[in-house]
């Protein structure tokens, strides 16, 4: 099953190749995400992330509703995969 998870944009920057990137918080777990598909995403907004790419910007209410459903399904555990340093 493919799943897009909402996360809050903490930082927006360009990497060494000038690709839009961001630090995204998923309920306290922070990951680096490509923002190439959502170039207008701003710090403080929420994005839906799938396979390391932000695929859309959503409002906070929608993000919280999705988090609530995921918590009910206990699917947030997969976000705890260790990331390379």
C-alpha positions in Angstrom: 0.0 0.0 0.0 1.3 3.5 -0.8 0.8 6.1 1.8 1.2 9.9 1.8 1.9 11.3 5.2 1.5 14.9 6.3 4.4 16.8 7.8 5.1 20.3 8.9 7.8 22.3 7.0 10.5 23.4 9.4 13.1 24.6 6.9 13.3 25.2 3.1 16.6 25.3 1.3 18.3 24.3 -2.0 20.8 21.5 -2.0 24.2 21.5 -3.8 22.4 20.8 -7.1 19.9 23.7 -6.4 17.0 21.3 -5.9 14.4 22.5 -3.4 14.6 20.6 -0.2 13.1 20.8 3.2 13.3 19.6 6.8 9.9 18.2 7.6 8.5 17.1 11.0 6.2 14.1 11.2 4.9 14.3 14.7 8.4 15.1 16.0 10.4 12.9 13.7 12.3 15.1 11.3 13.3 14.0 7.8 14.9 15.6 4.7 12.3 15.8 1.9 12.5 16.9 -1.7 10.2 19.9 -2.4 10.7 19.9 -6.2 7.0 19.1 -6.7 5.8 21.7 -4.2 8.1 24.7 -4.8 5.7 27.1 -3.1 5.8 25.3 0.2 6.7 27.6 3.1 8.0 27.2 6.6 5.0 26.4 8.9 2.8 24.9 6.2 2.0 21.2 5.9 2.9 18.9 2.9 1.9 15.4 2.0 5.0 13.3 1.6 5.3 10.1 -0.3 8.6 8.2 -0.9 10.7 11.2 0.1 8.9 13.8 -2.1 6.4 16.4 -1.0 3.5 15.9 -3.4 1.1 18.6 -2.3 0.5 21.3 0.3 -2.4 20.9 2.7 -3.9 23.0 5.4 -3.2 22.3 9.1 -6.7 21.0 9.8 -6.5 18.4 7.0 -3.0 17.4 8.2 -4.3 16.9 11.8 -7.2 14.8 10.5 -4.8 12.5 8.6 -2.5 12.2 11.7 -5.5 11.3 13.8 -6.6 8.5 11.4 -3.0 7.2 11.1 -2.7 7.1 14.9 -5.9 5.1 15.1 -4.5 2.7 12.6 -1.1 2.6 14.4 0.7 3.2 11.1 3.1 5.9 12.4 5.6 3.3 13.5 7.0 3.0 10.0 8.3 6.6 10.2 10.8 5.5 12.9 13.2 4.0 10.4 16.8 5.2 11.2 18.2 7.6 8.7 21.9 7.7 7.7 23.9 10.5 9.2 
